[in-house]
Amino acid sequence: MPVNFDLSDLYAFRALIEYGNFRIAAESICLSQPALSRRIDKLENALGIKLFERTTRRVALTLKGQAFAERSVQLLADLEKIMADLSEVSLARTGLITVACVPSAAYYFMPDVISRFQTRYPRVRVKLIDSSASNVYDAVISGQADFGISFSGRSLPDIEFLPLLEDVYVAACRHEHVIAGKQAISWHDFYQHTWVGLDKTSGNRNLLDQALEHIIPANPSICETRHVTTMLGMVEAGLGIAAVPAMSMPASGHTSLTQVPLTDPVVKRTVGLLRKSGRTLSHIAGELENTLIEQYRSLY
């Protein structure tokens, strides 16, 4: 069967899978929306199948599209690794590394990691997929990401989990809040204040619900968000306080935010690297992983 499409069409396909929106997908690979549509039409015509179901609001893969996605995304990932590995014969290494990361680890921590890495490999690009813990797992399993950074309290199928640190939950507040400056605050006292929470789709919310099932808040949260980083924005705006992982907080000296340890009980999560079982990383992906491990050890 002749191949009547090219790599550019596959990259367009991958972008549309990732973003689920023609406009955003087109912007991500520097195409116009009509050009992206033409590439998808070309790919569907070449394959003789319908890859996407399109509505006015969203784009979803068909069953055959899902089957093609699993193989084509892995094909692109393998090709990018081959190109990166071949380029390592020169001093100016190039390539693309994709890391899936929960937002609470991405916002303040990952910029330092990427900055340190790119001083050594300035021509290597790093793509960060900042999403929920379940999406991080899916990205690693599907091969969309070289490895992931997430938290885990249980074993996951086909995944190797390398623990890096125990991350405790703290109360985030503004400097002028009444709890600021306290040595610690109990969860019972925390819930006496106006607080911002996470919705039930959050992995952090599920972890906290299990750890604090015996504690009933005095009042419901004033606002719920899906991600810790958004919740910190609510705290910074003065809406209330929030229970967040310590690693999601900015370094001391932040103009608005500070943290207070939460006790009775102390709640922790294990943060670590997720790797697909049996998968060998390219040299440059392994170097980024090592930089990440070194950074964790130097800070925690």
Buried (B, 14 or more C-beta within 10 A) or exposed (E): EEEEBEEBBBBBBBBBBBBBBBEEBBBBBEBEBEEBBBBBEBBBEBBEBEBBEEEEEEBEBBEBBEEBBEEBBEBBBEEBBEEBBEBBEEEEBBBBBBBBBBBBBBBBBBEBBBEBBBEEBEEBEBBBBBBBBEBBBBBBBBBBBBBBBBBBEEEBEEBBBEEBBEBBBBBBBBEEBEBBEEEBBBBBBBBEBBBBBBEEEBBBBBBBEEBBEEBEBEEEBEBBBBBBBBBBBBBBEEBBBBBBBBBBBBEEEBEBBBBBBBBEEBBBBBBBBBBBEEBEBBEBBBBBBEBBBEBBEEEE
